[in-house]
Amino acid sequence: MLLVSPIGVTGDRLGLPKQQIPVNNPQSPEKIVLGKMLFNDTRFSADKTISCASCHQSDKGFTDGLVVAKGIHQLEGTRNTPTLINAAFYTSLFLDGRRLSLETQVLDPLVNPIEHGLKNPRLILDIVRQDLTYRDRFNDAFGVDAAGITLSHVVNAIASYERTLIAGNSPFDRYFFGGEKDALSKTENRGLNLFRRKGNCANCHEISWNNALFTDNRFYNIGIGYQHLKQVLETYLDGLQSNTSAGSIKSTALSNRQRSELGRFNVTHATLDIGKFKTPTLRNIAITGPYMHDGSLKTLEEVIEYYDLGGNKNPYLDPAIFPLYLSSQEKIDLVAFLKTLTSPQYQVKRDD
């Protein structure tokens, strides 16, 4: 069950929906302070170098600016780090949507062999139970002594902190929801019209009448990364026809990169989900590059060009991806609009 936060949609949250908080993990100042400490602690990794904040850096819009994430021993993953800003509003987490809440996603990076690399998340308890500061903070937040600290307390605290990573009130919000008609320039306004119409962007990056998360929380194959699957996919699928159990799917020979490019299929095991990834939010997109689930596009201009050409063709390409035939000026206008989605705390210089 969820509770609606009393915090409204004005001020810094202009353009965002009302926040829903799980009944079994209500927010509290003490819990948020503790969660931030845990989020920034590098001791919760196999080589003591990686914290949640290593990949989700506040000055980079809670991303890391890298093509793909780096974990312990500088090991590289296969996916670009998604922003945590406004993740509190998502209906699923991770690019393949394998978790349905902030609480259930917390432990995955900690036990991932490339990210934090912990062989057992209970190692976290050994640290916090012996740390005097943590012992006091857990007591403040949950009313437990050292022996009573559990992984559920750790997970709930981190999730509570992540729910504070909220950002709205962008120039777009002030224009569209706040009625400030001079909040967008003529170029940016043209870009908004393109975004909602010819560009077909709002088909997935939704704008509602009273809020805009710029994601529909759904999954699409837009063609990115399919080249890694093209030569092996038919053989792979043939091998699954005789036995489609989860164990057989995991044991079928694919490289880590190839398996990653299966996307949503890794969660649902439905063939139609091959190569599908979650629609990312476009809020604060100007500071969260590089782009796409594999970080393969460096600039917003490259992203617009990719969509204008209709994506990389493949048998699973979503029908919403098709050539747009944008003019040079229309591409400039679209990029200008995307830069208006930056909240004040992450504001970059806008073109006149």
N, C-alpha and C positions, 0 to 999 in steps of 0.2 A: 504494500500500500504506500502511496505517496501523499505528502502534504504540500500544499501550495505555499510558497514563501510569501510573507506579507510584503516583501520588497516588490515595488511596482515596476513599470516599464518606462519611467521618466528618468531624467538626469543622465548619469553615466550609463544606464541600461536602456536608454531610448532605442527602440527598434528590436528589442529582445522580448521573448515571451516571459510570462511569470515563471519563476523557477520552482521546480518540484523537488522536495526533499524526502528521502525514504523515512518512514515512520520509525524504523528500527535503527536509524543513524541520524538523529537530529543534529543540526549544527550547534556548535558552542564555541566561544572564543578560545577556550582552553584546548579544545580538540583541534582547532585550526592551527594554533601555535605549534602544537605537537606535530601535526601532520606536515607542516612546513619544515620542521627540524628533520623528520624522517626522510622527506623528499630530497633534502640536500646532503644527506649523510653518505659519504663514499665508503664507509665501513661495511655497507650492505652489498658488497661485491667480492668476488673471489680474489681479486688482486688489490682491493682497497682503493681503487681509483675511480669507480663509476658510481654515481648517484642518479636518481631520477632526473635531477637538474642538469646532468651532463648532456643529455640529449634534448631536454626541454628547458632551454635557457631563456630567462625572462627578457633579456635584451634582444632576443631574436624571435620574439613572439611565441615563446615556449616551443621552438624548434631548435635545430643546431646548425643550420646553414650548410649542411653537408649533403652530398648526393644520396648516400645511404648512411644509416646510423653506424657509429663505431662503439664497440663495447670494450670488455676487458682485453688487455694485451693488444689493443688497437685492432681487434678483429672487426671486419666489416660485415654487416648484415646484407640483406637483399632489398630492403625497402627504405624509402625516405621517411624521416621522422615527421609524423603529423603533429600539428599544433594541439595544445591542450586548452587553448583559449575557447571558452564556451562549450567545452566537452560535456559540461554539466547538463546540456540540453539534448545530447545525442540519445538515440534509442538503441544504439549498439556502438561498441568500441573496437578499435583496431581497423586496419584497412580492409580486412575480410569479415569484419563484424562478428568475430567469434565470441565476444563477451557482451553482455547486455546491460551492464552497470559499471559505474566507476569502482565499486567495491570488488566486483569479480575480476576486473582487469589488473588490479594492483600487483598480484603475485607473478603474473606471466613474465614480465621482463626480468624479475629477480631470479627466476630459475632458468631463464633462457641461457644456453651454454655460450652464446656469443655476446649477450648483453651484460647482465650482472654476473652470471655464471655460478650462482649458488647451487650446490647440489641438493640442499634441503633448506627451505625458507625458515625453518625453525632455528637456523643459525642466527637469525636476527634477534630472537628472544634471548640468546646467550649474551648478546651485546647490551640490549636495553635493560635487562634485569640487573646487570652489573654496573651500569652507568648511573651515578647518583642523580644527575640532572634529569635523565630520562625517567628514573623512578619517581621523581617529584612530579614531572609533567604528566605521566600516566595516571598518577594518583589524582592530580588536579582535574584531568579530563574524564576519567572513568571511575575514580574512587576505588582503585585496586592497589594492593601492595605489589612488590616485585614478583612474588611467586604467582600472583593472580593475573599477570600480563599475558595475554594470548595473541595469536596471530590475527584474530578478529579485531582486537583493539588496534593493532598496527594498521590493518587494512582500512578500518573505519576512519582512523585519523587522517591517513593520506588522502582518502576519498573526500573527506570534509575539506581539506585544504584545496584540493583540485576544484571543488565546487565554488571556490572564491575567485577562480581565474576567469572572470567575466569581463567582457568588453563590448560595448555598443557605442551609441552617441557619435557615430562617424558623420562626416559631411553628408553622406547619403541619407543617414537616419534623420538628420536635422532638416533635410530637404523633403524627404518622402513622408516621414511620420511627424516631424515637428513643424512643418509648414513654412520653413525658412526658404523662400524661393530664390534667394541669392546665395544659398549654401553651395550650389553647383554652378560651375561656369557653363558657357554655351557648349563647349567641347564635351564636358563631362555629362551634360544633359543629353546631348546627342548620343553619347555612349550608353546611357541608361536606356534610351529608347531602342537602341540596337540590341542591347542585352535582353530586353523583354520581347523583342519581335524578331527581326531578321537574323540576329545572332543565335537564336534558339537557346540561349544560355539559361534562362529562367525555367526552362523545361525540367532541369535537374537541380539547379541552384535557385531554389524557390524564394519568392517574395510574396508574403501573405498580406492581407489588408492592414493588419495591426502589428506585424513583426516580420523579421526576415533573418533566418539562420543561414541562408544561402546554401542549404543542402536539403535534399529530400530524404536523407537517411536511407537511401536505396543503393543498389549496386548495378554497375554497368560495365560492359566490355567496350572500351573506346579504342582498342587496338594497340595501346601501349604495351610493349613487352612480348607481344605474340611471336616475334621473330625467334625468341628463345625456345618456344614450344613447337614451332612449325614442323621441324624435322622429326620430332619424337612423339608427337601427340597421337597420331593414328595408331602407332604400335602400342603406346601406353594404354589407350582406350580398348584396343583389342585384347590386351592382357587382363583387363578388368571384367570383361564380359563373362568369363567363366566363374569368377568369384569376386563379388563386390563388397565383401566385408571390409570394415575399417582397417583391420590388420593387413589385409592383402593390398589395400590402397596405399598404405604407408610403406609397405615392403617393396613395392614396384620400383625398379631402378630409375630414378631421376636425380639430377643434380639438385643441390639446394636452391639454385637460381631457378631451375625449371619448375620445381615444386612450388616455389613462391609465386611464380607467374600463373599458376592455376587459380589463384585468388579465392574467390568465394566458394569455389568447388571443394576446396580443402575442408570447408565447414559443412556444406550440405551434401556433398558427393553427387550432386545433380549435374548432369552433363551440360545443361543450359547455363550453368553458372561458371563455366570455364572462362577464365580471364576477366571475371567481373571484380571490380573493386568499388569501395564505398565512395559516394559523391563527397568530396571534401568541401568544407566550408570555404567561402571566398572572403570571409571577414579577415582583415589584416593581411590579405594575400600579398601586398606589396613588400612585406618584410619577412615572408616565410618561404622564400624560394631556397633551392630549386624546386621544380614542380613535377607532378605526376607521382604515382606510387613508387616509381624507381628512381626519381630525381633526375630523369633524363633530359628535361627541358630547363634551361638556366634562367630564362627571362619570361616576363609576361608576353612580350612580343612573340617569342617562340611558341608559347601556348596558343595565342590567337592564330598564328600561322598554321599550326597543326590542325586546329579545328576547321579553319577555313578550307583546308585541302581535303577534309572529310575523313581524317584519321587513317590508320593503317588497316587496310582491308584484311578480313579474316572471316571464317565461317560463323563466328560467334559475335561479330560486330553488332552493336545495338543499332536498330533502325533510326534512332534519333541522331546518329552521327552521319552526316552527309556534307558535301561541299557547300560552302556558304557564299562564295563569290563576293567577298567583301572588297571594297576599294581601299586604296592606301589610306585615305582620310578616315574611313570607317574603322580601320584597324587602330589608328591613332586614337580615335574617340573612345573605342572600347577599353583600351589600356588606361586612358585617362579616367574613365569611370571606375575601373577596378581599383585605382589608387584612392578613390573617395571612400572606400570601405575600411579605411584605417582609422581606428579609434584614437582619441587624443593622446593617450599615454604611449602610443606607438607611432605617432604622426611623423611622416616624412615630408619633405618639401614637395608641394604640389606645383604642377605647371600652371602658368597664368592662362 
